[in-house]
Amino acid sequence: MLQREDVLLVDGYNIIGAWPELAALKQQKLEDARDRLLDMLSDYQSYAGLTVIVVFDAFRVPGLGAQYRHRRLKVVFTREKETADECIERLVGEWISVRRHVYVATSDQVEQHVAFGRGALRMPAPELRLKVRQSRAEIQATIKRDPAPKRNPLDAVVSEDIQRRLEQMRRGGSGSFDGDK
């Protein structure tokens, strides 16, 4: 049976405020903290095999809200007069199913309880930070441990003459095989 990807819903501004490195960055420029969070979560999403949706509160911003992709992340800015908590609660209802776990990452205790009551699993900001940092460390360890890939994996299976002709063709020259007939 196909297993659907688990879903991680992230309260973006809550996480920025809860992670020291992002809170410090926010003091200088909020957009930089947002971008850094999205980069970190994008890497984590690829490593963990989750669908990650990051919700940012645009409660006082007029309009219908916005959605876009950052790499494979889905980023949501809430609609006018909709809080991030309300958006996350709505998304939990849309994503919950018996073959998928939905996690809500926030340190807002009330939001954790509401999400849990709707069937989602809670993930406090420090736990998400730990998971993101561990995944980054494991990726770095893998990169250091594994040898660099061969420059040309065809070396062992293709003769030097064929390799030379292919290289000529790659460079735009005549490395054709027509004269071999």
Backbone as ProteinMPNN parsed JSONL, in Angstrom:
{"seq_chain_A": "MLQREDVLLVDGYNIIGAWPELAALKQQKLEDARDRLLDMLSDYQSYAGLTVIVVFDAFRVPGLGAQYRHRRLKVVFTREKETADECIERLVGEWISVRRHVYVATSDQVEQHVAFGRGALRMPAPELRLKVRQSRAEIQATIKRDPAPKRNPLDAVVSEDIQRRLEQMRRGGSGSFDGDK", "coords_chain_A": {"N_chain_A": [[0.845, -1.171, 0.0], [0.512, 2.267, -0.769], [2.273, 4.729, 1.009], [1.516, 7.834, 2.142], [3.233, 10.984, 2.273], [4.177, 12.301, 5.433], [3.028, 15.298, 7.051], [4.243, 18.457, 7.931], [3.29, 21.213, 9.594], [4.193, 24.483, 10.03], [4.374, 27.122, 12.282], [5.464, 29.947, 11.292], [6.386, 32.608, 12.271], [6.283, 32.163, 14.989], [8.214, 30.162, 15.347], [10.495, 31.542, 14.467], [10.699, 33.428, 16.524], [11.241, 31.704, 18.62], [13.631, 30.309, 18.16], [16.917, 30.935, 18.948], [18.977, 31.83, 17.121], [17.505, 32.728, 14.954], [15.823, 34.599, 16.115], [17.665, 36.552, 16.82], [18.52, 37.325, 14.291], [16.16, 38.345, 13.327], [15.974, 40.727, 14.72], [17.636, 42.366, 13.29], [16.734, 42.231, 10.584], [13.663, 41.276, 9.545], [12.918, 39.891, 7.194], [15.263, 38.538, 6.507], [15.471, 36.684, 8.587], [13.177, 35.204, 8.077], [13.809, 34.153, 5.516], [16.06, 32.608, 6.174], [14.944, 30.707, 7.919], [13.241, 29.401, 6.086], [15.143, 28.304, 4.319], [16.484, 26.52, 6.045], [14.377, 24.788, 6.762], [13.724, 23.799, 4.277], [15.946, 22.239, 3.601], [15.709, 20.38, 5.686], [13.22, 19.233, 5.066], [13.815, 17.852, 2.692], [15.627, 15.981, 3.665], [14.141, 14.605, 5.67], [11.912, 13.674, 4.331], [9.355, 14.757, 4.378], [6.277, 16.587, 3.828], [6.399, 19.952, 3.971], [4.833, 22.761, 5.259], [4.9, 26.141, 5.659], [3.573, 28.615, 7.643], [2.853, 32.0, 7.688], [1.823, 34.739, 9.557], [-0.35, 37.104, 8.364], [-2.201, 38.808, 9.374], [-2.965, 41.553, 9.682], [-2.634, 42.509, 7.174], [-4.057, 43.686, 4.258], [-6.045, 41.788, 1.943], [-6.173, 38.663, 0.082], [-4.365, 36.881, 1.035], [-1.43, 34.862, 0.419], [0.335, 32.364, -1.46], [3.241, 30.48, -2.099], [6.025, 28.721, -3.581], [9.022, 27.713, -2.086], [11.838, 26.432, -3.028], [11.013, 23.192, -2.517], [9.273, 23.661, -0.496], [6.111, 24.68, 0.783], [4.874, 27.844, 1.157], [2.849, 29.899, 3.074], [1.06, 32.855, 3.383], [-1.2, 34.252, 5.551], [-4.706, 35.001, 5.043], [-6.401, 38.21, 5.009], [-7.404, 39.221, 8.216], [-7.142, 36.666, 9.222], [-5.537, 34.607, 11.442], [-2.297, 33.05, 11.909], [-2.593, 30.821, 13.502], [-5.324, 30.158, 13.098], [-5.256, 29.555, 10.387], [-3.512, 27.361, 10.385], [-5.028, 25.549, 11.886], [-7.137, 25.167, 10.085], [-5.713, 24.005, 7.961], [-4.82, 21.636, 9.183], [-7.211, 20.232, 9.358], [-7.636, 19.827, 6.618], [-5.501, 18.195, 5.866], [-5.37, 15.921, 7.462], [-5.453, 12.41, 7.821], [-5.95, 8.835, 7.821], [-3.723, 7.541, 6.873], [-1.608, 9.221, 7.12], [0.51, 11.272, 9.035], [0.09, 14.322, 10.716], [1.925, 16.988, 11.75], [2.281, 19.719, 13.983], [4.255, 22.436, 14.307], [5.0, 24.52, 16.783], [5.414, 26.756, 19.551], [3.358, 27.732, 20.916], [1.203, 27.117, 23.363], [-1.623, 26.951, 23.485], [-2.3, 26.697, 20.776], [-1.027, 24.266, 20.255], [-2.611, 22.508, 21.783], [-5.138, 22.816, 20.56], [-4.56, 21.929, 17.947], [-3.791, 19.299, 18.522], [-6.218, 18.361, 19.498], [-7.604, 18.256, 17.123], [-6.494, 16.148, 15.867], [-3.851, 16.282, 15.085], [-0.284, 15.953, 15.6], [1.831, 17.238, 18.148], [4.642, 19.43, 17.952], [6.948, 20.975, 19.629], [8.769, 24.089, 19.337], [11.563, 23.898, 20.217], [12.018, 21.137, 19.853], [11.688, 20.794, 17.079], [13.806, 22.4, 16.227], [15.981, 20.912, 17.221], [15.686, 18.553, 15.676], [16.097, 19.604, 13.084], [18.743, 20.513, 13.33], [20.073, 18.087, 13.902], [19.605, 16.661, 11.531], [21.043, 18.214, 9.735], [23.644, 17.839, 10.743], [23.945, 15.087, 10.269], [23.82, 15.025, 7.482], [26.129, 16.497, 6.86], [28.078, 14.775, 7.969], [27.779, 12.543, 6.335], [28.586, 13.588, 3.894], [31.285, 14.085, 4.438], [32.174, 11.504, 5.012], [31.696, 9.863, 2.751], [33.46, 9.068, -0.202], [34.573, 11.286, -2.811], [32.669, 11.439, -5.807], [33.466, 9.552, -8.795], [35.172, 11.161, -11.454], [34.552, 10.528, -14.075], [32.3, 8.229, -14.611], [32.115, 6.432, -16.705], [34.565, 5.501, -17.388], [35.382, 2.878, -16.7], [33.841, 1.249, -18.337], [33.725, 1.991, -21.014], [35.591, 2.147, -23.975], [38.78, 3.819, -24.56], [38.929, 5.045, -27.075], [36.234, 5.427, -27.803], [35.484, 7.089, -25.678], [37.06, 9.325, -26.304], [35.935, 10.14, -28.736], [33.33, 10.735, -27.89], [33.886, 12.879, -26.2], [34.851, 14.713, -28.084], [32.5, 15.163, -29.506], [30.967, 16.293, -27.489], [32.233, 18.717, -27.175], [31.518, 19.955, -29.465], [32.715, 19.195, -31.782], [33.495, 16.996, -34.568], [32.83, 14.012, -33.729], [31.727, 11.856, -34.711], [30.326, 8.613, -35.356], [29.972, 7.677, -37.829], [31.863, 6.873, -39.777], [32.528, 4.36, -39.001], [31.033, 2.345, -40.065]], "CA_chain_A": [[0.0, 0.0, 0.0], [1.281, 3.501, -0.812], [2.278, 5.547, 2.215], [1.628, 9.25, 1.821], [4.189, 11.712, 3.102], [3.685, 13.02, 6.596], [2.962, 16.74, 6.836], [4.686, 19.306, 9.024], [2.796, 22.58, 9.503], [5.088, 25.284, 10.866], [3.995, 28.5, 12.586], [6.728, 30.579, 10.944], [6.849, 33.666, 13.163], [6.482, 31.573, 16.306], [9.512, 29.482, 15.322], [11.525, 32.587, 14.407], [10.833, 33.983, 17.869], [11.669, 30.685, 19.58], [14.996, 29.855, 17.891], [17.8, 32.075, 19.242], [19.695, 32.353, 15.951], [16.549, 33.441, 14.104], [15.357, 35.765, 16.867], [18.716, 37.572, 16.683], [18.478, 37.789, 12.903], [14.93, 39.129, 13.214], [16.225, 42.066, 15.247], [18.274, 43.143, 12.233], [15.835, 42.312, 9.425], [12.706, 40.173, 9.606], [12.958, 39.116, 5.953], [16.42, 37.645, 6.566], [15.111, 35.585, 9.494], [12.211, 34.368, 7.332], [14.536, 33.421, 4.474], [16.924, 31.611, 6.82], [14.057, 29.632, 8.364], [12.798, 28.641, 4.915], [16.279, 27.508, 3.838], [16.71, 25.421, 6.99], [13.27, 23.838, 6.659], [13.798, 23.167, 2.962], [16.94, 21.168, 3.743], [15.13, 19.366, 6.568], [12.168, 18.547, 4.323], [14.448, 16.903, 1.769], [16.239, 14.923, 4.466], [13.154, 13.844, 6.436], [10.873, 13.121, 3.473], [8.07, 15.307, 4.796], [5.724, 17.753, 3.165], [6.467, 21.033, 4.95], [4.075, 23.971, 4.937], [5.238, 27.183, 6.624], [2.501, 29.61, 7.664], [3.203, 33.289, 8.269], [0.663, 35.538, 9.916], [-0.513, 38.39, 7.676], [-3.502, 39.183, 9.931], [-3.294, 42.962, 9.461], [-2.327, 42.876, 5.793], [-5.257, 43.492, 3.446], [-5.936, 40.908, 0.788], [-6.598, 37.267, 0.161], [-3.256, 36.025, 1.417], [-0.587, 34.448, -0.698], [1.041, 31.096, -1.348], [4.268, 30.285, -3.109], [6.971, 27.635, -3.322], [10.433, 28.018, -1.836], [12.296, 25.085, -3.378], [9.813, 22.334, -2.476], [8.418, 24.09, 0.614], [4.946, 25.512, 0.502], [4.857, 28.979, 2.077], [1.517, 30.493, 3.086], [0.774, 34.062, 4.152], [-2.633, 34.141, 5.823], [-5.64, 36.0, 4.489], [-6.75, 39.326, 5.897], [-8.188, 38.872, 9.406], [-6.94, 35.26, 9.583], [-4.261, 34.433, 12.128], [-1.566, 31.834, 11.544], [-3.211, 29.717, 14.242], [-6.556, 29.77, 12.409], [-4.86, 28.925, 9.118], [-2.952, 26.04, 10.706], [-6.153, 24.702, 12.269], [-7.827, 24.821, 8.836], [-4.861, 23.077, 7.211], [-4.856, 20.328, 9.869], [-8.441, 19.578, 8.899], [-7.499, 19.433, 5.214], [-4.432, 17.223, 5.642], [-5.427, 14.759, 8.36], [-6.0, 11.171, 7.263], [-5.48, 7.67, 8.56], [-2.429, 7.081, 6.365], [-0.666, 10.332, 7.146], [0.609, 12.012, 10.281], [0.219, 15.764, 10.575], [2.609, 17.579, 12.902], [2.213, 21.173, 14.059], [5.42, 22.956, 15.017], [4.782, 25.818, 17.422], [5.551, 26.737, 21.003], [2.116, 28.29, 21.429], [0.537, 26.02, 24.064], [-3.034, 26.876, 23.09], [-2.343, 26.145, 19.416], [-0.673, 22.845, 20.355], [-3.771, 21.77, 22.292], [-6.178, 22.828, 19.537], [-4.114, 21.041, 16.862], [-3.862, 17.939, 19.043], [-7.648, 18.028, 19.545], [-8.069, 18.003, 15.755], [-5.856, 14.936, 15.37], [-2.446, 16.497, 14.723], [0.709, 15.707, 16.628], [2.51, 18.471, 18.528], [6.096, 19.479, 17.905], [7.388, 22.274, 20.129], [9.866, 24.718, 18.586], [12.885, 23.323, 20.519], [12.122, 19.804, 19.267], [11.922, 20.977, 15.646], [15.182, 22.916, 16.097], [16.869, 19.767, 17.421], [15.587, 17.684, 14.496], [16.735, 20.293, 11.961], [20.192, 20.511, 13.569], [20.549, 16.709, 13.764], [19.607, 16.298, 10.107], [22.164, 18.931, 9.125], [24.866, 17.16, 11.172], [24.015, 13.801, 9.567], [24.149, 15.32, 6.085], [27.55, 16.877, 6.827], [28.864, 13.571, 8.238], [27.713, 11.715, 5.129], [29.425, 14.231, 2.879], [32.691, 13.869, 4.82], [32.481, 10.074, 5.031], [31.664, 9.272, 1.417], [34.472, 9.63, -1.1], [34.067, 12.073, -3.936], [32.314, 10.575, -6.944], [34.424, 9.518, -9.906], [34.989, 12.243, -12.425], [33.879, 9.97, -15.234], [31.926, 6.851, -14.29], [32.173, 5.581, -17.887], [35.949, 5.055, -17.577], [35.554, 1.437, -16.573], [33.011, 0.465, -19.241], [33.795, 2.476, -22.385], [36.983, 2.195, -24.437], [39.378, 5.153, -24.68], [38.573, 5.601, -28.371], [34.837, 5.88, -27.718], [35.491, 8.248, -24.779], [37.641, 10.449, -27.037], [34.932, 10.578, -29.705], [32.246, 11.372, -27.139], [34.394, 14.173, -25.75], [34.864, 15.591, -29.262], [31.113, 15.527, -29.785], [30.54, 17.192, -26.422], [32.837, 20.024, -27.428], [30.986, 20.491, -30.715], [33.488, 18.706, -32.926], [32.985, 15.83, -35.256], [33.26, 12.761, -33.115], [30.69, 10.938, -35.156], [30.657, 7.206, -35.532], [29.522, 7.318, -39.171], [32.938, 6.215, -40.525], [32.761, 3.011, -38.476], [30.092, 1.381, -40.668]], "C_chain_A": [[0.893, 1.238, 0.0], [1.151, 4.249, 0.505], [2.447, 6.995, 1.793], [2.637, 9.903, 2.749], [3.484, 12.328, 4.303], [3.791, 14.51, 6.311], [3.408, 17.456, 8.108], [4.194, 20.716, 8.741], [3.578, 23.415, 10.504], [4.516, 26.69, 11.024], [5.267, 29.335, 12.463], [7.227, 31.618, 11.925], [7.058, 33.156, 14.578], [7.848, 30.898, 16.388], [10.644, 30.504, 15.269], [11.76, 33.175, 15.793], [11.405, 33.007, 18.875], [13.106, 30.202, 19.375], [15.946, 31.037, 18.051], [18.492, 32.674, 18.019], [18.767, 33.141, 15.02], [16.002, 34.684, 14.803], [16.375, 36.9, 16.766], [18.705, 38.167, 15.281], [17.256, 38.685, 12.676], [15.127, 40.56, 13.714], [16.868, 42.973, 14.201], [17.324, 43.343, 11.053], [14.947, 41.067, 9.421], [12.771, 39.285, 8.368], [14.121, 38.134, 5.943], [16.139, 36.446, 7.47], [14.136, 34.635, 8.8], [12.922, 33.518, 6.293], [15.405, 32.323, 5.065], [16.092, 30.427, 7.305], [13.629, 28.768, 7.186], [13.925, 27.784, 4.348], [16.518, 26.298, 4.733], [15.621, 24.354, 6.868], [13.249, 23.133, 5.31], [14.791, 22.013, 2.986], [16.374, 20.03, 4.587], [14.055, 18.56, 5.845], [12.758, 17.494, 3.395], [15.028, 15.717, 2.524], [15.182, 14.008, 5.087], [12.057, 13.223, 5.576], [9.472, 13.553, 3.871], [7.56, 16.323, 3.777], [5.703, 18.843, 4.222], [5.716, 22.242, 4.409], [4.374, 24.981, 6.043], [4.192, 28.282, 6.51], [3.004, 30.864, 8.374], [1.926, 34.104, 8.431], [0.684, 36.859, 9.158], [-1.85, 38.995, 8.099], [-3.911, 40.611, 9.59], [-3.004, 43.435, 8.037], [-3.567, 42.635, 4.942], [-5.008, 42.527, 2.291], [-6.34, 39.488, 1.09], [-5.506, 36.327, 0.631], [-2.46, 35.637, 0.19], [0.026, 33.09, -0.394], [2.089, 31.048, -2.43], [5.159, 29.124, -2.691], [8.354, 28.224, -3.087], [11.129, 26.669, -1.915], [11.065, 24.201, -3.381], [8.876, 22.709, -1.329], [7.203, 24.844, 0.098], [4.911, 26.594, 1.582], [3.502, 29.668, 1.935], [1.543, 31.758, 3.941], [-0.737, 34.1, 4.316], [-3.425, 35.246, 5.14], [-5.843, 37.125, 5.496], [-7.677, 38.821, 7.004], [-8.145, 37.391, 9.741], [-5.576, 35.166, 10.251], [-3.577, 33.162, 11.62], [-2.189, 30.627, 12.252], [-4.482, 29.234, 13.545], [-6.244, 29.061, 11.089], [-4.337, 27.512, 9.365], [-4.07, 25.081, 11.092], [-6.936, 24.251, 11.028], [-7.031, 23.791, 8.044], [-4.805, 21.69, 7.863], [-6.076, 19.561, 9.4], [-8.346, 19.085, 7.47], [-6.525, 18.266, 5.028], [-4.559, 15.932, 6.455], [-6.043, 13.562, 7.629], [-5.408, 9.996, 8.03], [-4.102, 7.201, 8.094], [-1.362, 8.173, 6.374], [-0.675, 10.947, 8.54], [0.751, 13.482, 9.954], [0.811, 16.281, 11.873], [2.439, 19.089, 12.834], [3.365, 21.645, 14.923], [5.132, 24.377, 15.48], [5.061, 25.662, 18.91], [4.343, 27.368, 21.679], [1.31, 27.139, 22.031], [-0.924, 25.85, 23.635], [-3.147, 26.241, 21.704], [-1.989, 24.655, 19.418], [-1.881, 22.024, 20.794], [-4.897, 21.711, 21.256], [-5.815, 21.863, 18.403], [-4.196, 19.581, 17.298], [-5.314, 17.467, 19.088], [-8.225, 17.724, 18.173], [-7.369, 16.806, 15.115], [-4.407, 15.09, 14.955], [-1.543, 16.165, 15.903], [1.462, 17.008, 16.896], [4.016, 18.333, 18.37], [6.514, 20.874, 18.381], [8.603, 22.784, 19.36], [11.24, 24.138, 18.94], [13.087, 21.929, 19.92], [12.384, 19.893, 17.765], [13.344, 21.469, 15.411], [16.184, 21.781, 16.238], [16.857, 18.844, 16.206], [16.28, 18.306, 13.286], [18.256, 20.255, 12.123], [20.781, 19.109, 13.419], [20.604, 16.297, 12.292], [20.773, 16.973, 9.399], [23.492, 18.259, 9.481], [25.033, 15.823, 10.445], [24.356, 13.996, 8.092], [25.627, 15.65, 5.96], [28.45, 15.659, 7.056], [28.899, 12.658, 7.019], [28.609, 12.284, 4.044], [30.903, 13.991, 3.175], [33.098, 12.405, 4.691], [32.592, 9.477, 3.63], [32.733, 9.898, 0.528], [33.807, 10.406, -2.236], [33.72, 11.132, -5.09], [33.396, 10.624, -8.016], [34.127, 10.655, -10.865], [34.229, 11.732, -13.64], [33.534, 8.514, -14.939], [31.963, 5.911, -15.487], [33.567, 5.014, -18.112], [36.091, 3.533, -17.591], [34.792, 0.628, -17.625], [33.086, 0.879, -20.709], [35.266, 2.616, -22.786], [37.466, 3.643, -24.565], [38.997, 5.813, -25.995], [37.159, 6.173, -28.353], [34.765, 7.113, -26.815], [36.004, 9.494, -25.499], [36.618, 11.013, -28.014], [33.758, 11.284, -29.01], [32.66, 12.755, -26.653], [34.447, 15.162, -26.908], [33.453, 16.066, -29.591], [30.603, 16.529, -28.735], [31.053, 18.606, -26.655], [32.416, 20.617, -28.768], [31.738, 20.045, -31.946], [32.834, 17.509, -33.559], [33.571, 14.588, -34.608], [32.342, 11.647, -33.556], [31.239, 9.535, -35.359], [30.297, 6.726, -36.936], [30.596, 6.538, -39.95], [33.192, 4.8, -40.064], [31.906, 1.958, -39.168], [30.768, 0.478, -41.635]], "O_chain_A": [[1.915, 1.265, 0.686], [0.054, 4.386, 1.048], [3.436, 7.337, 1.147], [2.869, 9.438, 3.865], [2.355, 12.809, 4.206], [4.55, 14.933, 5.439], [3.001, 17.1, 9.213], [4.618, 21.346, 7.772], [3.62, 23.09, 11.691], [4.213, 27.365, 10.04], [6.053, 29.423, 13.406], [8.369, 31.536, 12.376], [7.922, 33.662, 15.295], [8.558, 31.044, 17.383], [11.65, 30.343, 15.961], [12.906, 33.394, 16.187], [11.992, 33.419, 19.876], [13.735, 29.732, 20.323], [15.796, 32.043, 17.357], [18.583, 33.895, 17.895], [19.192, 34.101, 14.377], [15.747, 35.701, 14.159], [16.002, 38.067, 16.642], [18.863, 39.376, 15.112], [17.318, 39.659, 11.926], [14.518, 41.494, 13.192], [16.675, 44.189, 14.216], [17.129, 44.462, 10.579], [15.437, 39.944, 9.307], [12.688, 38.062, 8.478], [13.99, 37.022, 5.431], [16.526, 35.322, 7.151], [14.253, 33.415, 8.919], [12.68, 32.316, 6.191], [15.477, 31.225, 4.513], [16.485, 29.274, 7.124], [13.65, 27.54, 7.275], [13.685, 26.649, 3.937], [16.728, 25.187, 4.246], [15.914, 23.158, 6.871], [12.802, 21.99, 5.214], [14.513, 20.936, 2.457], [16.538, 18.858, 4.248], [13.988, 17.34, 5.995], [12.256, 16.372, 3.322], [14.929, 14.577, 2.069], [15.308, 12.785, 5.039], [11.341, 12.336, 6.041], [8.514, 12.795, 3.715], [8.326, 16.847, 2.968], [5.061, 18.685, 5.26], [5.926, 22.684, 3.279], [4.133, 24.712, 7.219], [3.949, 28.815, 5.427], [3.506, 30.807, 9.497], [1.072, 34.142, 7.546], [1.625, 37.642, 9.292], [-2.545, 39.615, 7.294], [-5.066, 40.861, 9.247], [-3.118, 44.623, 7.736], [-4.081, 41.517, 4.899], [-3.909, 42.461, 1.74], [-6.784, 39.156, 2.189], [-5.691, 35.11, 0.63], [-2.778, 36.034, -0.931], [0.211, 32.715, 0.763], [1.865, 31.515, -3.546], [5.051, 28.615, -1.575], [8.794, 29.121, -3.807], [11.032, 25.857, -0.996], [10.151, 24.432, -4.172], [7.795, 22.133, -1.205], [7.275, 25.555, -0.905], [4.919, 26.29, 2.775], [3.063, 29.979, 0.828], [1.994, 31.732, 5.086], [-1.474, 33.994, 3.335], [-2.885, 36.271, 4.724], [-5.5, 37.001, 6.672], [-8.624, 38.079, 6.74], [-9.011, 36.897, 10.465], [-4.573, 35.598, 9.684], [-4.203, 32.315, 10.984], [-2.298, 29.547, 11.672], [-4.694, 28.029, 13.415], [-6.901, 28.083, 10.73], [-4.682, 26.58, 8.638], [-4.064, 23.923, 10.673], [-7.346, 23.095, 10.934], [-7.591, 22.827, 7.521], [-4.748, 20.68, 7.161], [-5.987, 18.376, 9.081], [-8.907, 18.042, 7.134], [-6.708, 17.443, 4.132], [-3.895, 14.944, 6.138], [-7.033, 13.702, 6.91], [-4.465, 10.164, 8.802], [-3.39, 6.534, 8.845], [-0.335, 8.052, 5.706], [-1.732, 11.122, 9.147], [1.458, 13.847, 9.015], [0.274, 16.047, 12.955], [2.452, 19.671, 11.75], [3.454, 21.313, 16.105], [5.035, 25.306, 14.678], [4.955, 24.566, 19.46], [4.325, 27.516, 22.901], [0.795, 26.289, 21.304], [-1.394, 24.728, 23.448], [-3.979, 25.361, 21.481], [-2.58, 23.874, 18.673], [-2.143, 20.96, 20.234], [-5.536, 20.672, 21.093], [-6.651, 21.079, 17.953], [-4.625, 18.724, 16.525], [-5.609, 16.318, 18.76], [-9.224, 17.014, 18.063], [-7.622, 16.486, 13.954], [-3.789, 14.121, 14.513], [-1.986, 16.106, 17.05], [1.704, 17.79, 15.976], [4.591, 17.273, 18.617], [6.442, 21.839, 17.62], [9.369, 21.999, 18.8], [12.033, 23.901, 18.028], [14.199, 21.579, 19.524], [13.21, 19.149, 17.235], [14.016, 21.002, 14.492], [17.135, 21.693, 15.462], [17.914, 18.402, 15.757], [16.973, 17.61, 12.543], [18.976, 19.993, 11.159], [21.872, 18.954, 12.869], [21.56, 15.649, 11.866], [21.422, 16.36, 8.551], [24.367, 18.123, 8.626], [26.143, 15.469, 10.05], [25.106, 13.205, 7.521], [26.306, 15.147, 5.064], [29.482, 15.529, 6.398], [29.934, 12.068, 6.709], [29.309, 11.542, 3.355], [31.684, 13.725, 2.262], [34.227, 12.099, 4.307], [33.487, 8.675, 3.363], [32.893, 11.119, 0.508], [32.638, 10.197, -2.562], [34.413, 10.139, -5.314], [34.139, 11.598, -8.131], [32.977, 11.052, -11.054], [33.362, 12.425, -14.173], [34.408, 7.651, -15.013], [31.852, 4.699, -15.308], [33.737, 4.128, -18.949], [36.833, 2.977, -18.401], [35.064, -0.561, -17.795], [32.555, 0.175, -21.568], [36.079, 3.138, -22.024], [36.662, 4.57, -24.665], [38.764, 7.021, -26.031], [36.925, 7.28, -28.838], [34.071, 8.076, -27.139], [35.458, 10.584, -25.332], [36.454, 12.229, -28.109], [33.262, 12.303, -29.491], [31.866, 13.694, -26.693], [34.12, 16.336, -26.729], [33.242, 17.235, -29.915], [29.9, 17.485, -29.063], [30.361, 19.579, -26.354], [32.911, 21.674, -29.16], [31.421, 20.481, -33.053], [31.763, 17.065, -33.144], [34.689, 14.178, -34.922], [32.193, 10.631, -32.877], [32.442, 9.319, -35.509], [30.31, 5.526, -37.21], [30.258, 5.629, -40.709], [33.996, 4.094, -40.673], [32.05, 0.772, -38.872], [30.123, -0.387, -42.227]]}, "name": "protein", "num_of_chains": 1, "seq": "MLQREDVLLVDGYNIIGAWPELAALKQQKLEDARDRLLDMLSDYQSYAGLTVIVVFDAFRVPGLGAQYRHRRLKVVFTREKETADECIERLVGEWISVRRHVYVATSDQVEQHVAFGRGALRMPAPELRLKVRQSRAEIQATIKRDPAPKRNPLDAVVSEDIQRRLEQMRRGGSGSFDGDK"}
